[in-house]
Amino acid sequence: MNARVWLTSLLHVGAALLVGCALRADLPTTPQLRFEADVALNNDRECQIDLGIRNVGPECFAGDARFEGQMEIRDAADTLRASANALEMAAIAADNVHWAMRWRGQLAPGVYRMTWGSDKYGFIVVKFAIVERNGRLHLTDDVLPVDTDIDGQSFTAGVAVEDRDTSVSEIDAAVAGNSPVATDDWTAFEVEPYGFELAIPPDWKHKDLTAPGTNMPSDWPVKRTVIFYPQDWADRFERNGPPDANAPPAIPAVSLEICIGSEEQFRRAYVEPNHRETLTINGVDVVREESGSSDYITVQYVLESPLRSDARIVLIDHFSGFTVRSAEYADIVELISAIIGTAEFTEQGARSEAPVQ
């Protein structure tokens, strides 16, 4: 039970230094970020978790308007107990840490698993336990011995970070046009200047997000972001006021992004993948990329526009590569594959001239 929850922004890095860093354009193609979490019990015996991002690279990290950081706390039964989002990330100087947010709330005695990270940059997993002794709550050490048993609940503690290299899966086969889902009555979504089109189920919605965000370089390549999600998820993306620890996280099923720029600029916005392969969707070569670790894999599909050599359409699948999400939303995963499978550059669009945007 979470009777009280607070989420606050922490500013542990000088603003002047970060703004200067954000304006640089000669940045490395692959940011080197490490997620950190500090778990403690405060004086009110609430669980307090500070969530940070450390720039371990030699150069400044310019920030990211579509960082889409996510934090989840789940109990031993895998029930979601709290969640929070950090949509944007400020610039971080080399060898500095930015404490992005602080979560505070009441957790009953038990074993918990906290994940913190971003679909683009990877995740960490921290397991901890709260125990009651003599009427007071206590937090075990942040990193418990392997196979620790607390009150009959056994788990392996620590941070799980692994690389995964996979081949074309059943999901890819569905994307490539073999999906059993009928799409004849779906709604077309067109990106007219680039002759691009995909279809979404009639009971799904889309929402345009502002890009780029504040403190972003003037040559940031992501020009437009559109998210897609089922109609009954709409309230997740319209919430106002203080965060609700019991609300499901605001993670769209699919994102569409328009990226304009060179390959170097593209890699500033999208990390170098762990795995890459080429698929054919509706007669178009599509590069499928995986980035992340272990059970937290972001899958994206990159289509180069036939109208502009520096334009790319990027479709991001936020569910299929995540073990917990894909198990909980198997029907959504199937629809995501079908949606990606409808992507195409229309004949009319291929004949037109696209304005520079």
C-alpha positions as a LaTeX table, in Angstrom:
\begin{tabular}{lrrr}
\hline
Residue & $x$ (\AA) & $y$ (\AA) & $z$ (\AA) \\
\hline
Met1 & 0.00 & 0.00 & 0.00 \\
Asn2 & 1.28 & 3.48 & $-0.87$ \\
Ala3 & $-0.54$ & 5.91 & 1.38 \\
Arg4 & 1.62 & 8.87 & 0.48 \\
Val5 & 3.81 & 9.44 & $-2.54$ \\
Trp6 & 5.99 & 12.35 & $-3.59$ \\
Leu7 & 7.99 & 12.85 & $-6.75$ \\
Thr8 & 10.38 & 15.76 & $-6.91$ \\
Ser9 & 13.02 & 17.01 & $-9.31$ \\
Leu10 & 16.59 & 17.12 & $-8.03$ \\
Leu11 & 19.09 & 19.65 & $-9.34$ \\
His12 & 22.50 & 18.51 & $-8.18$ \\
Val13 & 24.37 & 19.74 & $-11.25$ \\
Gly14 & 25.01 & 23.40 & $-12.02$ \\
Ala15 & 22.52 & 24.77 & $-14.51$ \\
Ala16 & 25.00 & 27.11 & $-16.18$ \\
Leu17 & 27.39 & 24.26 & $-16.85$ \\
Leu18 & 24.65 & 22.08 & $-18.31$ \\
Val19 & 23.25 & 24.72 & $-20.63$ \\
Gly20 & 26.70 & 25.37 & $-22.05$ \\
Cys21 & 27.17 & 21.67 & $-22.54$ \\
Ala22 & 23.82 & 21.29 & $-24.33$ \\
Leu23 & 24.74 & 23.79 & $-27.00$ \\
Arg24 & 27.74 & 21.84 & $-28.25$ \\
Ala25 & 27.40 & 20.07 & $-31.57$ \\
Asp26 & 30.67 & 18.08 & $-31.68$ \\
Leu27 & 29.41 & 15.27 & $-29.45$ \\
Pro28 & 30.18 & 11.54 & $-29.63$ \\
Thr29 & 27.78 & 9.42 & $-31.63$ \\
Thr30 & 27.00 & 7.07 & $-28.72$ \\
Pro31 & 26.25 & 8.52 & $-25.27$ \\
Gln32 & 27.84 & 6.60 & $-22.41$ \\
Leu33 & 25.31 & 6.74 & $-19.60$ \\
Arg34 & 25.00 & 4.69 & $-16.42$ \\
Phe35 & 21.82 & 4.60 & $-14.37$ \\
Glu36 & 22.11 & 4.82 & $-10.59$ \\
Ala37 & 19.67 & 4.44 & $-7.70$ \\
Asp38 & 20.04 & 5.16 & $-4.00$ \\
Val39 & 17.45 & 3.33 & $-1.85$ \\
Ala40 & 16.90 & 4.36 & 1.77 \\
Leu41 & 14.32 & 4.81 & 4.53 \\
Asn42 & 13.87 & 8.43 & 5.62 \\
Asn43 & 13.07 & 9.78 & 9.07 \\
Asp44 & 9.36 & 9.22 & 8.45 \\
Arg45 & 10.12 & 5.53 & 7.72 \\
Glu46 & 9.13 & 6.01 & 4.12 \\
Cys47 & 11.02 & 4.36 & 1.31 \\
Gln48 & 13.02 & 7.02 & $-0.53$ \\
Ile49 & 14.68 & 6.33 & $-3.88$ \\
Asp50 & 16.91 & 8.85 & $-5.65$ \\
Leu51 & 17.24 & 8.12 & $-9.36$ \\
Gly52 & 20.26 & 9.34 & $-11.25$ \\
Ile53 & 22.06 & 9.18 & $-14.58$ \\
Arg54 & 25.84 & 9.34 & $-14.68$ \\
Asn55 & 27.71 & 10.38 & $-17.82$ \\
Val56 & 30.69 & 8.01 & $-17.82$ \\
Gly57 & 31.86 & 9.09 & $-21.27$ \\
Pro58 & 34.71 & 11.54 & $-22.02$ \\
Glu59 & 32.41 & 14.16 & $-23.58$ \\
Cys60 & 29.32 & 16.09 & $-22.56$ \\
Phe61 & 25.92 & 14.44 & $-23.00$ \\
Ala62 & 23.76 & 17.03 & $-24.79$ \\
Gly63 & 20.46 & 15.97 & $-23.21$ \\
Asp64 & 17.46 & 14.31 & $-24.81$ \\
Ala65 & 13.97 & 15.74 & $-25.32$ \\
Arg66 & 12.61 & 12.21 & $-25.76$ \\
Phe67 & 14.55 & 10.52 & $-22.97$ \\
Glu68 & 11.37 & 8.80 & $-21.69$ \\
Gly69 & 12.87 & 7.54 & $-18.43$ \\
Gln70 & 10.79 & 5.02 & $-16.52$ \\
Met71 & 10.84 & 3.80 & $-12.93$ \\
Glu72 & 8.77 & 0.88 & $-11.63$ \\
Ile73 & 8.60 & $-0.82$ & $-8.24$ \\
Arg74 & 7.11 & $-4.31$ & $-8.12$ \\
Asp75 & 6.63 & $-6.64$ & $-5.19$ \\
Ala76 & 7.50 & $-10.36$ & $-4.95$ \\
Ala77 & 4.20 & $-11.23$ & $-6.69$ \\
Asp78 & 5.20 & $-8.92$ & $-9.60$ \\
Thr79 & 2.39 & $-6.49$ & $-8.72$ \\
Leu80 & 3.13 & $-2.88$ & $-9.69$ \\
Arg81 & 3.42 & $-0.78$ & $-6.52$ \\
Ala82 & 4.74 & 2.50 & $-7.90$ \\
Ser83 & 5.83 & 4.09 & $-11.16$ \\
Ala84 & 7.18 & 7.41 & $-12.39$ \\
Asn85 & 8.38 & 8.94 & $-15.66$ \\
Ala86 & 11.10 & 11.41 & $-16.64$ \\
Leu87 & 10.16 & 12.51 & $-20.15$ \\
Glu88 & 13.13 & 14.82 & $-20.82$ \\
Met89 & 16.74 & 14.73 & $-19.69$ \\
Ala90 & 18.97 & 17.76 & $-19.25$ \\
Ala91 & 22.56 & 17.90 & $-20.43$ \\
Ile92 & 25.17 & 16.18 & $-18.26$ \\
Ala93 & 28.83 & 17.15 & $-18.22$ \\
Ala94 & 31.45 & 14.42 & $-18.54$ \\
Asp95 & 32.01 & 12.42 & $-15.34$ \\
Asn96 & 28.98 & 14.03 & $-13.66$ \\
Val97 & 25.74 & 12.59 & $-12.33$ \\
His98 & 22.30 & 14.17 & $-12.73$ \\
Trp99 & 19.77 & 13.14 & $-10.07$ \\
Ala100 & 16.63 & 13.19 & $-12.18$ \\
Met101 & 13.97 & 12.51 & $-9.56$ \\
Arg102 & 13.20 & 11.35 & $-6.04$ \\
Trp103 & 10.40 & 8.92 & $-5.24$ \\
Arg104 & 9.00 & 8.77 & $-1.70$ \\
Gly105 & 6.25 & 6.45 & $-0.53$ \\
Gln106 & 5.17 & 3.86 & 2.02 \\
Leu107 & 5.92 & 0.23 & 1.24 \\
Ala108 & 4.85 & $-2.68$ & 3.42 \\
Pro109 & 7.49 & $-5.18$ & 4.62 \\
Gly110 & 8.51 & $-7.47$ & 1.79 \\
Val111 & 10.81 & $-7.98$ & $-1.17$ \\
Tyr112 & 10.79 & $-5.48$ & $-4.05$ \\
Arg113 & 12.31 & $-5.10$ & $-7.49$ \\
Met114 & 12.93 & $-1.59$ & $-8.79$ \\
Thr115 & 13.76 & $-0.93$ & $-12.46$ \\
Trp116 & 15.06 & 2.42 & $-13.62$ \\
Gly117 & 16.18 & 3.48 & $-17.05$ \\
Ser118 & 15.10 & 4.35 & $-20.56$ \\
Asp119 & 14.10 & 2.30 & $-23.58$ \\
Lys120 & 16.88 & 4.05 & $-25.48$ \\
Tyr121 & 19.73 & 3.79 & $-22.99$ \\
Gly122 & 19.07 & 0.60 & $-21.03$ \\
Phe123 & 17.95 & $-0.25$ & $-17.50$ \\
Ile124 & 19.22 & $-1.29$ & $-14.12$ \\
Val125 & 17.39 & $-3.62$ & $-11.74$ \\
Val126 & 17.79 & $-3.15$ & $-7.99$ \\
Lys127 & 16.28 & $-5.64$ & $-5.57$ \\
Phe128 & 15.79 & $-4.73$ & $-1.93$ \\
Ala129 & 13.76 & $-5.80$ & 1.07 \\
Ile130 & 11.97 & $-3.99$ & 3.87 \\
Val131 & 11.67 & $-5.89$ & 7.15 \\
Glu132 & 9.94 & $-5.09$ & 10.43 \\
Arg133 & 11.87 & $-5.56$ & 13.66 \\
Asn134 & 10.57 & $-4.52$ & 17.08 \\
Gly135 & 7.80 & $-2.49$ & 15.52 \\
Arg136 & 10.13 & $-0.50$ & 13.22 \\
Leu137 & 10.84 & $-0.82$ & 9.52 \\
His138 & 14.37 & $-1.49$ & 8.34 \\
Leu139 & 15.92 & $-1.64$ & 4.90 \\
Thr140 & 18.34 & $-4.43$ & 4.08 \\
Asp141 & 21.64 & $-3.68$ & 2.40 \\
Asp142 & 21.24 & $-2.31$ & $-1.12$ \\
Val143 & 22.99 & $-5.34$ & $-2.57$ \\
Leu144 & 22.02 & $-8.54$ & $-0.80$ \\
Pro145 & 23.88 & $-11.85$ & $-1.09$ \\
Val146 & 22.77 & $-14.07$ & $-3.94$ \\
Asp147 & 19.69 & $-16.21$ & $-3.17$ \\
Thr148 & 18.91 & $-14.28$ & $-0.01$ \\
Asp149 & 15.83 & $-15.53$ & 1.84 \\
Ile150 & 13.77 & $-12.97$ & 3.74 \\
Asp151 & 10.53 & $-14.04$ & 5.38 \\
Gly152 & 10.28 & $-17.01$ & 3.04 \\
Gln153 & 10.77 & $-14.90$ & $-0.12$ \\
Ser154 & 13.86 & $-15.90$ & $-2.03$ \\
Phe155 & 15.52 & $-13.90$ & $-4.78$ \\
Thr156 & 18.85 & $-13.00$ & $-6.33$ \\
Ala157 & 19.81 & $-9.41$ & $-5.54$ \\
Gly158 & 21.89 & $-6.89$ & $-7.40$ \\
Val159 & 21.89 & $-5.20$ & $-10.79$ \\
Ala160 & 21.08 & $-7.27$ & $-13.85$ \\
Val161 & 22.73 & $-6.00$ & $-17.03$ \\
Glu162 & 23.27 & $-8.40$ & $-19.91$ \\
Asp163 & 23.66 & $-8.04$ & $-23.68$ \\
Arg164 & 21.44 & $-10.08$ & $-25.98$ \\
Asp165 & 21.98 & $-10.96$ & $-29.62$ \\
Thr166 & 18.90 & $-12.38$ & $-31.32$ \\
Ser167 & 17.91 & $-13.42$ & $-34.82$ \\
Val168 & 14.62 & $-12.83$ & $-36.65$ \\
Ser169 & 11.79 & $-13.94$ & $-34.36$ \\
Glu170 & 8.14 & $-14.81$ & $-34.84$ \\
Ile171 & 7.38 & $-11.15$ & $-34.20$ \\
Asp172 & 9.60 & $-10.18$ & $-37.13$ \\
Ala173 & 7.77 & $-12.66$ & $-39.36$ \\
Ala174 & 4.49 & $-10.97$ & $-38.44$ \\
Val175 & 6.00 & $-7.57$ & $-39.13$ \\
Ala176 & 7.16 & $-8.74$ & $-42.53$ \\
Gly177 & 3.57 & $-9.31$ & $-43.61$ \\
Asn178 & 2.60 & $-12.66$ & $-42.09$ \\
Ser179 & 0.51 & $-11.34$ & $-39.19$ \\
Pro180 & $-2.77$ & $-13.19$ & $-38.54$ \\
Val181 & $-4.38$ & $-9.87$ & $-37.54$ \\
Ala182 & $-6.81$ & $-8.46$ & $-40.13$ \\
Thr183 & $-6.07$ & $-4.80$ & $-40.86$ \\
Asp184 & $-8.59$ & $-4.03$ & $-43.63$ \\
Asp185 & $-10.76$ & $-1.80$ & $-41.42$ \\
Trp186 & $-7.87$ & 0.00 & $-39.71$ \\
Thr187 & $-7.38$ & 3.76 & $-39.83$ \\
Ala188 & $-4.61$ & 5.13 & $-42.04$ \\
Phe189 & $-2.11$ & 7.57 & $-40.51$ \\
Glu190 & $-0.21$ & 9.55 & $-43.11$ \\
Val191 & 3.01 & 11.54 & $-42.89$ \\
Glu192 & 2.35 & 13.39 & $-46.12$ \\
Pro193 & 5.57 & 15.34 & $-46.71$ \\
Tyr194 & 7.51 & 12.08 & $-46.76$ \\
Gly195 & 5.00 & 9.84 & $-48.52$ \\
Phe196 & 4.79 & 7.54 & $-45.48$ \\
Glu197 & 1.75 & 5.73 & $-44.17$ \\
Leu198 & 0.81 & 3.14 & $-41.57$ \\
Ala199 & $-2.48$ & 1.85 & $-40.17$ \\
Ile200 & $-3.72$ & 1.57 & $-36.59$ \\
Pro201 & $-6.75$ & $-0.24$ & $-35.14$ \\
Pro202 & $-9.97$ & 1.83 & $-35.16$ \\
Asp203 & $-10.08$ & 1.89 & $-31.35$ \\
Trp204 & $-6.55$ & 3.32 & $-31.03$ \\
Lys205 & $-5.51$ & 6.95 & $-30.67$ \\
His206 & $-2.45$ & 8.98 & $-31.59$ \\
Lys207 & $-0.93$ & 12.07 & $-29.99$ \\
Asp208 & 1.66 & 14.49 & $-31.34$ \\
Leu209 & 4.42 & 15.40 & $-28.90$ \\
Thr210 & 6.44 & 18.59 & $-29.03$ \\
Ala211 & 9.99 & 18.15 & $-30.32$ \\
Pro212 & 12.64 & 19.21 & $-29.71$ \\
Gly213 & 12.49 & 20.10 & $-26.02$ \\
Thr214 & 14.18 & 22.81 & $-24.01$ \\
Asn215 & 17.99 & 23.04 & $-23.85$ \\
Met216 & 18.39 & 20.92 & $-26.99$ \\
Pro217 & 20.98 & 21.70 & $-29.69$ \\
Ser218 & 19.63 & 23.64 & $-32.66$ \\
Asp219 & 20.58 & 20.78 & $-34.99$ \\
Trp220 & 18.80 & 18.07 & $-32.97$ \\
Pro221 & 17.57 & 15.67 & $-35.69$ \\
Val222 & 14.22 & 14.51 & $-34.26$ \\
Lys223 & 11.65 & 16.88 & $-35.78$ \\
Arg224 & 8.39 & 15.19 & $-34.86$ \\
Thr225 & 7.22 & 12.50 & $-32.45$ \\
Val226 & 3.83 & 10.79 & $-32.55$ \\
Ile227 & 2.74 & 8.14 & $-30.04$ \\
Phe228 & 0.08 & 5.46 & $-30.61$ \\
Tyr229 & $-1.91$ & 3.61 & $-27.95$ \\
Pro230 & $-5.29$ & 1.93 & $-27.31$ \\
Gln231 & $-8.22$ & 4.22 & $-26.61$ \\
Asp232 & $-8.59$ & 2.90 & $-23.07$ \\
Trp233 & $-5.04$ & 4.04 & $-22.28$ \\
Ala234 & $-5.86$ & 7.67 & $-23.07$ \\
Asp235 & $-6.00$ & 8.83 & $-19.43$ \\
Arg236 & $-2.39$ & 7.69 & $-18.94$ \\
Phe237 & $-1.21$ & 10.44 & $-21.29$ \\
Glu238 & $-3.58$ & 13.15 & $-20.06$ \\
Arg239 & $-2.89$ & 13.06 & $-16.33$ \\
Asn240 & $-2.32$ & 16.28 & $-14.43$ \\
Gly241 & $-1.36$ & 17.01 & $-10.85$ \\
Pro242 & 0.80 & 14.90 & $-8.54$ \\
Pro243 & 1.86 & 11.43 & $-9.70$ \\
Asp244 & $-0.36$ & 8.48 & $-8.86$ \\
Ala245 & 1.75 & 5.57 & $-7.60$ \\
Asn246 & $-1.00$ & 3.10 & $-8.44$ \\
Ala247 & $-1.46$ & 4.30 & $-12.03$ \\
Pro248 & 0.08 & 2.26 & $-14.86$ \\
Pro249 & 3.15 & 3.90 & $-16.46$ \\
Ala250 & 2.60 & 6.24 & $-19.42$ \\
Ile251 & 4.38 & 4.15 & $-22.02$ \\
Pro252 & 2.94 & 4.21 & $-25.56$ \\
Ala253 & 2.69 & 1.01 & $-27.56$ \\
Val254 & 4.41 & 2.50 & $-30.61$ \\
Ser255 & 6.20 & 5.77 & $-31.33$ \\
Leu256 & 6.78 & 7.30 & $-34.77$ \\
Glu257 & 9.62 & 9.78 & $-35.11$ \\
Ile258 & 10.82 & 11.81 & $-38.06$ \\
Cys259 & 14.59 & 12.24 & $-38.05$ \\
Ile260 & 16.29 & 14.70 & $-40.41$ \\
Gly261 & 20.06 & 14.77 & $-40.59$ \\
Ser262 & 23.25 & 12.90 & $-41.30$ \\
Glu263 & 24.11 & 9.44 & $-39.98$ \\
Glu264 & 26.17 & 11.10 & $-37.24$ \\
Gln265 & 23.22 & 13.25 & $-36.17$ \\
Phe266 & 20.96 & 10.19 & $-36.28$ \\
Arg267 & 23.24 & 8.33 & $-33.87$ \\
Arg268 & 23.19 & 11.24 & $-31.46$ \\
Ala269 & 19.46 & 10.64 & $-31.03$ \\
Tyr270 & 19.48 & 6.83 & $-31.28$ \\
Val271 & 22.16 & 4.78 & $-29.58$ \\
Glu272 & 24.25 & 2.29 & $-31.53$ \\
Pro273 & 22.26 & $-0.98$ & $-31.40$ \\
Asn274 & 23.41 & $-4.28$ & $-29.93$ \\
His275 & 21.86 & $-6.07$ & $-32.90$ \\
Arg276 & 20.86 & $-5.00$ & $-36.40$ \\
Glu277 & 19.19 & $-6.78$ & $-39.32$ \\
Thr278 & 17.33 & $-5.90$ & $-42.51$ \\
Leu279 & 13.72 & $-6.90$ & $-43.15$ \\
Thr280 & 11.49 & $-6.31$ & $-46.16$ \\
Ile281 & 8.12 & $-4.74$ & $-45.37$ \\
Asn282 & 5.74 & $-4.03$ & $-48.25$ \\
Gly283 & 8.62 & $-4.08$ & $-50.69$ \\
Val284 & 10.76 & $-1.65$ & $-48.66$ \\
Asp285 & 14.03 & $-2.54$ & $-46.93$ \\
Val286 & 13.69 & $-1.76$ & $-43.22$ \\
Val287 & 16.51 & $-1.87$ & $-40.70$ \\
Arg288 & 15.43 & $-3.47$ & $-37.43$ \\
Glu289 & 17.59 & $-2.49$ & $-34.45$ \\
Glu290 & 17.72 & $-3.79$ & $-30.88$ \\
Ser291 & 19.27 & $-1.87$ & $-28.01$ \\
Gly292 & 19.22 & $-2.55$ & $-24.30$ \\
Ser293 & 20.02 & $-5.42$ & $-21.99$ \\
Ser294 & 18.54 & $-8.75$ & $-20.98$ \\
Asp295 & 14.79 & $-8.40$ & $-20.37$ \\
Tyr296 & 14.72 & $-4.72$ & $-21.38$ \\
Ile297 & 15.16 & $-4.50$ & $-25.16$ \\
Thr298 & 13.94 & $-1.59$ & $-27.25$ \\
Val299 & 13.14 & $-2.57$ & $-30.83$ \\
Gln300 & 13.02 & 0.08 & $-33.54$ \\
Tyr301 & 12.45 & $-0.02$ & $-37.28$ \\
Val302 & 14.27 & 2.53 & $-39.44$ \\
Leu303 & 12.93 & 3.39 & $-42.91$ \\
Glu304 & 14.83 & 5.76 & $-45.20$ \\
Ser305 & 12.59 & 8.14 & $-47.10$ \\
Pro306 & 12.70 & 7.85 & $-50.91$ \\
Leu307 & 12.06 & 11.61 & $-51.07$ \\
Arg308 & 14.98 & 12.84 & $-48.99$ \\
Ser309 & 18.32 & 11.13 & $-48.48$ \\
Asp310 & 18.66 & 12.64 & $-44.99$ \\
Ala311 & 15.14 & 11.74 & $-43.79$ \\
Arg312 & 14.34 & 8.65 & $-41.76$ \\
Ile313 & 11.10 & 7.36 & $-40.31$ \\
Val314 & 11.73 & 5.54 & $-37.01$ \\
Leu315 & 9.06 & 3.27 & $-35.52$ \\
Ile316 & 9.76 & 2.29 & $-31.91$ \\
Asp317 & 8.20 & $-0.79$ & $-30.32$ \\
His318 & 8.07 & $-0.22$ & $-26.56$ \\
Phe319 & 6.68 & $-3.63$ & $-25.55$ \\
Ser320 & 7.83 & $-6.66$ & $-27.53$ \\
Gly321 & 11.40 & $-6.70$ & $-26.16$ \\
Phe322 & 10.41 & $-6.19$ & $-22.53$ \\
Thr323 & 9.75 & $-9.49$ & $-20.77$ \\
Val324 & 7.28 & $-8.21$ & $-18.16$ \\
Arg325 & 5.40 & $-5.90$ & $-20.53$ \\
Ser326 & 5.11 & $-8.45$ & $-23.33$ \\
Ala327 & 3.80 & $-11.12$ & $-20.95$ \\
Glu328 & 1.23 & $-8.75$ & $-19.44$ \\
Tyr329 & 0.13 & $-7.29$ & $-22.80$ \\
Ala330 & 0.44 & $-10.19$ & $-25.24$ \\
Asp331 & $-2.51$ & $-8.86$ & $-27.27$ \\
Ile332 & $-0.83$ & $-5.46$ & $-27.62$ \\
Val333 & 2.40 & $-7.09$ & $-28.78$ \\
Glu334 & 0.47 & $-8.89$ & $-31.53$ \\
Leu335 & $-1.13$ & $-5.62$ & $-32.63$ \\
Ile336 & 2.21 & $-3.81$ & $-32.60$ \\
Ser337 & 3.62 & $-6.37$ & $-35.03$ \\
Ala338 & 0.62 & $-5.88$ & $-37.31$ \\
Ile339 & 0.93 & $-2.08$ & $-37.13$ \\
Ile340 & 4.61 & $-2.17$ & $-38.09$ \\
Gly341 & 3.67 & $-4.54$ & $-40.91$ \\
Thr342 & 1.42 & $-1.88$ & $-42.49$ \\
Ala343 & 4.25 & 0.66 & $-42.84$ \\
Glu344 & 4.88 & 1.78 & $-46.41$ \\
Phe345 & 5.86 & 4.66 & $-48.63$ \\
Thr346 & 2.87 & 5.41 & $-50.83$ \\
Glu347 & 3.15 & 5.72 & $-54.60$ \\
Gln348 & 1.63 & 9.21 & $-54.50$ \\
Gly349 & 4.08 & 10.32 & $-51.88$ \\
Ala350 & 7.04 & 8.94 & $-53.80$ \\
Arg351 & 6.12 & 11.16 & $-56.78$ \\
Ser352 & 5.70 & 14.38 & $-54.80$ \\
Glu353 & 8.28 & 16.82 & $-53.54$ \\
Ala354 & 8.69 & 17.05 & $-49.80$ \\
Pro355 & 9.30 & 20.47 & $-48.27$ \\
Val356 & 12.15 & 20.84 & $-45.85$ \\
Gln357 & 10.84 & 20.61 & $-42.25$ \\
\hline
\end{tabular}
